[in-house]
Amino acid sequence: MKEFIEFIAKYLVDEPEAVIVEETIDQERKVNLTLRVKKEDVGKVIGKKGKTVTAMRTLLTAIAAKEDKRAMLEILD
C-alpha cells in the first residue's frame, strides 16, 4: 500500500524526490499512511475539489479490503 501511494504521488508532483510516505499500523487491521510533499505540491495531490485525493483513497480502500484491512490516508506539507 505504501509503495502504491508513493508511486501515484511521485507522478503528480513537480519534485518527486520530496515525496515521503510513512506507514503505521495502529491495530491488527488498521493501517495509517501519511503522505508528505512540498508545500507547493499539496494542491496537485489534492486536486480540484479534492477529486484526486478522493480517488487515491478509494483505490487504497480497495487494496486494503483485499488484504482484509482498513487504510487511512493523510496528506501533510
N, C-alpha and C positions, 0 to 999 in steps of 0.2 A: 504494500500500500504506500509506504513511504517513497519508494522509487517511482511509483506511478505519478504521484503528486509532484514530485521533483521534476520529472520528465515534462509534464504539461507546463509547469511554471517557467521552466527554462526557455521554452519556446514562446512564451508570452511577453517576457520582459526584455528590456534593452541590455541589461547587464546580467547574463545568466550565471556568472561566477559568484554573484552576490546572493544567490538563492540558497537558503538553508531550510531544511525540513527536519524537525525534531519529532520523534515518536516516543510517547509514553503510554504505558499500559496501566490504567487505573485499577481495573478489576480483572477478573479472569477473561471476560469477553468484551471489554470496552477499551478502545484504542483512541487516544487523543493525538492528533497531528497538528503541529504548529508550523506555519509557513512564514518565513521571514524573507522580505525582499527590500530593496532600497525604497526610500520614501517616494521617489519619483515614479516607481513602477507599481505602486499599490493599486492605482486606478486601472492599470492594464490587467491586473489579475482579477480585480472585482468585476470589471466590465460595466457596460451601460445598464443601469437599473439593477445591478447585481446578477445579471444573467450568466456571466462566465463563472463566477464562484458558485452559483447555484448548480450549474451543470457539473462542475468539479465535485461538489458534494454529493450529487445524485449518483455519479459514477463510483465515487468512493463508497457510498452506501451499498451499491450493488456488489462491489468487490468484497466488502466486509461480510455481507449476507452469505456469500458463497462459502466463507470460512467460518460461518456461524458466530460472527462477532458484530459489534456496533462500533462505528467510527465517527469521530467529530473532527472538523477542520476549522482551525482558527488562523486568521491572517494578521500578522504584525508587521510594522515597518521599522 
